[in-house]
Amino acid sequence: AGAATAAGFALERILEAEPELLRGYGAALTAPLMAVVAASVGLTVKLQCLGALAKLLHHAPPQMLSEGAAALQPGQTASFLAGLLSSRDGAVVNVALFLVDLLMHKLPGTFSP
């Protein structure tokens, strides 16, 4: 647990020092990760992609998620999350709920109840 915590802090420091790195990864990876999750893939692959997407969204500042090349498309994102929430797999639903909560806090004007 100590090594994971140290790695998490190191990642946060890197992303704070190099915000364009996160923006580039966000622009390049968000759509492919969502496409892999939406495809008929095994649960392990789906959960790994969801984990990567969750980390990306967690570390992304709200402005990055709403503007520029890494911006989320609200309709596409809402549809993607709705599909995850209807999953029969509890682990997928759990990550989907985390993502919904995260986006509601980061982008309340776009994703609200």
Protein Blocks (a to p, Z undefined) as FASTA:
>chain_A
ZZmmmmmmmmmmmmmmmmmlmmmmmmmmmmmmmmmmmpccdfklmmmmmmmmmmmmmmpc
fklmmgcjklccfklmmmmmmmmmmpcbfklmmmmmmmmmmmmmmmmmlmcZZ
